[in-house]
């Protein structure tokens, strides 16, 4: 078995793997999951709860997360 036989084998296995992935992606039993996944970008996020920021909490927070009206 020389290197060309190995290359042919890898090409054949890659083609079979690709065909398996295509078959899996287009199978009807996966359609419900894909339909749900395609709507994910359009779902609204849950509203964030407002947590009051105290002076000590803001002072201990990293500068990148401090409120805009915080001045040292």
N, C-alpha and C positions, 0 to 999 in steps of 0.2 A: 504494500500500500504506500504509494508516494503522496506527496503533498497535494497534487491535483485531485486525487481521490478524496482526500480529506476536505478540500474546498467544495467539491461536488456534493459531498454528504452534508456539509454545513449549509449550503445553498438550498438543498432539498428540505432539510429540517426547518430552515427559516421560512420557506414557502408553506410548508404544512402548518407551522405555528401561525403564520399570518392568516391562512385560511380558517384555522380554528378560531382565531380572534374575531374575524369577520362574521363567522357563523354565530358565535356567541353574542356579538353586538346586535345582530339582526334577528335573533330568536324572539318569538312572541312572549315567552315566559319572562323576559327581562323588560318588556315594554312598560309595564306599570311602574317599575323603579325608575326607568329613564324619563317617563312622563312626569313623575314627581320631581326628579332632579332638574328637569328643564325649567320648572317654575320657581326654583329656589331664589334666583336673583330678584324676583318680583314680590316676594313675601316681605311684609313690613316687619322690621325689628320690634321687639318689645320695648316700650318706652323705658328709658333709664330712670331710676329713682334718683331724686335729688337729695344729696347728702350735704348738710351744711358744713362749710369749711371754717374751722376755728383758726385763730392766729397760730396756735402751737402746731396744729396739723399742717398748716401751710408752710410754716417755718421748717418743719422736719422733712417736707417733701422735696424731691429733687427740683431744681430750677425749671426743668422742662415741663413739670406737671403743676406748678404753682398757678393760682388764678391770675388773670391778666391785671387785676387791680392791686396785686400784692407788690409792695415796694419795701425794700430793706433799708 
